[in-house]
Every structure is written in C-alpha cells, then in structure tokens.
Amino acid sequence: MENRHGLIVDTELMPATGTAERDAAIAMLERLPGSKRISLGADKLYDTKEFVAALRRMEVTPHVAQNTTNRRSAIDGRTTCHPNYRISQKIRKRVEEIFGWMKTVGVFRKTRYIGTEKVAWHFSLTAAAYNLVRMRNLGLGTG
C-alpha cells in the first residue's frame, strides 16, 4: 500500500510458512521500479534481525513496529527517533482497512478457489476492485 492515497501497489500470494509475509514483502520490494529511497511500514511480525538487515541492504528504511516482548528489537533508536517513523506507524494501520474491505465486500473471508494460482488471481482482482472504489471515493477517477 502506498501511504498518500491508501492504494494497493502490489500483491503477492505465498503458502503459509511462518515467514511468508516477510518473504512476500522482500519479493514485492525487489519488483519496485526506480532508485528513490523508500520506507516500509510494518507490524511487529516483521521485527526480526534478518528482515531489517535485508531492508537496509536494499536501502529501504524499516519503519517496523518494535517487538520488545521478552526480547530486543531489531529496530534501533536511529529509526524510532525520526518523526517520519511515527507518521508511518499511524498510516500503516490503513492496510488493515484494506484487508477488512477485502474480507467483507470482496468476499475473501473464505477463499472460493483451490490452488495457489486461482487464489492469487482472485486476490489480485479483489485488490484491483478495492483500488477502483478507493479512487472513486478520493475523487481521483473524475476529470
């Protein structure tokens, strides 16, 4: 999701492995065009040494929520003290609205299809429908 308008930029469907969300994030970041430095906002699940190090190698600023429950966070003070980190953490919650819409309006609470290819296609189609509705609501679809 891009932060300015809350539109879905890319989708990736992977089998549930425990690290699939982080793996999908890396795969989607590798597909992004351009050389401009970007940030990635994410929840506590993404606060691992390996993931944060991978982001830094890709020159992506990790705006990952700190997971300090009985452990040390991979996100240090050089990231959390920046004002953009706090902004990113507030806006990051918008992605939950997208998943909520996809589950209710996009009938994605329980998939109708069997097989990764069909489910991925349905997921991408639902994401495109969400973007169309979002652009209409933002007034971006009118001349």
C-alpha positions in Angstrom: 0.0 0.0 0.0 1.2 3.4 -0.8 0.8 5.9 2.1 -0.5 9.0 0.3 -3.8 7.7 -1.0 -4.1 4.2 0.6 -4.0 2.4 -2.8 -2.7 -1.2 -3.2 0.5 -1.1 -5.1 1.3 -4.8 -5.4 0.1 -8.2 -4.2 1.9 -11.5 -3.6 0.4 -14.7 -2.5 2.6 -17.4 -0.9 1.9 -20.6 1.0 1.7 -20.0 4.8 5.2 -20.9 6.2 5.6 -18.6 9.1 7.9 -16.3 7.2 5.7 -15.9 4.1 4.7 -12.3 4.9 8.3 -11.2 5.2 9.3 -13.2 2.1 6.4 -11.6 0.1 7.5 -8.1 1.3 11.0 -8.7 0.1 9.7 -10.1 -3.3 7.5 -7.1 -3.8 10.3 -4.6 -2.8 12.6 -6.2 -5.4 9.9 -5.6 -8.1 9.6 -1.9 -7.3 11.0 0.4 -10.1 13.2 3.3 -9.5 16.1 4.2 -7.3 14.5 6.6 -4.9 14.9 5.7 -1.2 11.6 4.4 0.3 10.4 3.3 3.7 8.5 0.2 4.6 5.9 0.3 7.4 5.0 -3.0 9.1 3.8 -4.5 12.3 5.7 -6.4 15.0 5.8 -9.6 13.0 8.4 -8.0 10.7 10.8 -7.0 13.6 13.5 -9.6 13.1 17.2 -9.2 12.6 17.2 -10.9 9.2 14.3 -8.9 7.8 15.6 -5.5 9.0 19.1 -6.3 7.7 17.6 -7.3 4.3 15.7 -4.0 4.1 18.9 -2.0 5.0 20.8 -3.9 2.3 18.1 -2.9 -0.2 18.4 0.7 1.0 14.8 0.7 2.4 14.2 2.4 5.7 12.5 -0.1 8.0 9.5 1.6 9.7 8.7 -1.6 11.6 6.8 -1.6 14.9 9.2 -2.6 17.7 8.6 -6.0 19.3 10.1 -5.8 22.7 8.1 -8.6 24.3 10.8 -10.6 26.2 13.4 -9.7 23.6 15.4 -7.0 22.0 14.0 -5.2 18.9 15.9 -5.1 15.6 14.7 -1.5 15.2 17.0 0.8 17.0 16.9 4.5 18.1 18.2 5.9 14.8 14.9 4.8 13.2 12.4 5.4 16.0 13.5 8.9 16.9 12.8 10.2 13.4 9.4 11.9 13.0 8.6 10.0 9.8 8.7 6.8 11.8 5.8 7.9 14.0 3.8 9.1 10.9 4.5 5.8 9.1 3.2 3.8 12.1 0.0 5.7 12.2 -0.6 5.4 8.4 0.4 1.7 8.4 -2.9 0.8 10.1 -4.7 1.8 6.9 -3.7 -1.5 5.4 -5.9 -3.3 8.0 -8.9 -1.4 6.5 -7.9 -2.9 3.1 -8.0 -6.4 4.5 -11.3 -5.7 6.2 -12.8 -4.5 3.0 -11.4 -7.5 1.1 -12.9 -9.9 3.7 -16.4 -8.3 3.7 -17.1 -6.6 0.4 -14.6 -8.6 -1.6 -15.9 -11.9 -0.1 -12.4 -13.0 0.8 -13.1 -14.2 4.3 -13.0 -17.8 3.0 -11.5 -18.4 -0.4 -13.7 -19.8 -3.1 -11.0 -21.4 -5.1 -8.5 -24.2 -4.6 -4.9 -23.8 -5.7 -2.4 -21.0 -5.4 -2.8 -19.7 -8.9 -6.6 -19.3 -8.7 -6.5 -17.8 -5.2 -3.7 -15.4 -6.3 -5.8 -14.3 -9.3 -8.9 -13.8 -7.1 -6.8 -11.8 -4.6 -5.3 -9.6 -7.3 -8.8 -9.0 -8.8 -10.2 -8.1 -5.4 -7.3 -5.7 -4.9 -8.0 -4.0 -8.2 -11.6 -3.6 -7.3 -10.6 -2.1 -4.0 -8.4 0.5 -5.8 -11.2 1.4 -8.1 -13.6 2.0 -5.2 -10.9 3.9 -3.3 -10.1 6.2 -6.3 -13.8 6.9 -6.7 -14.0 7.9 -3.0 -10.9 10.0 -3.3 -12.2 11.8 -6.4 -9.2 10.6 -8.4 -11.4 8.9 -11.0 -13.0 12.2 -12.1 -11.5 14.5 -14.7 
